[in-house]
């Protein structure tokens, strides 16, 4: 197993489903991403850099692309969600649409590709 799989297995209910769904999108869109840790969080990593983490908190599910620029680029599409400089939060019963999650993942992947040359 890996850090992300183990983390998902430790969850239950709608939060688990929401986290697993985000990670499933990462695995589909960036199949070469690997499980690991970044900033103490279970995260999918790509080319040695943190790609995306998704974690359940007491009040929401947080998606962390490890990039304020990615969050900022998607700000218009994230109206109505809890947005901080480095994360997007949502309630499992009101998830961020897949198209937006996919853009978040792909923007972060592309950002990593640019920095890795």
Helices and strands as residue ranges (DSSP letters): H 3-10, H 13-29, E 34-38, E 41-46, E 49-56, E 61-64, H 68-73, G 75-78, E 82-84, E 87-90, G 92-94, H 98-116
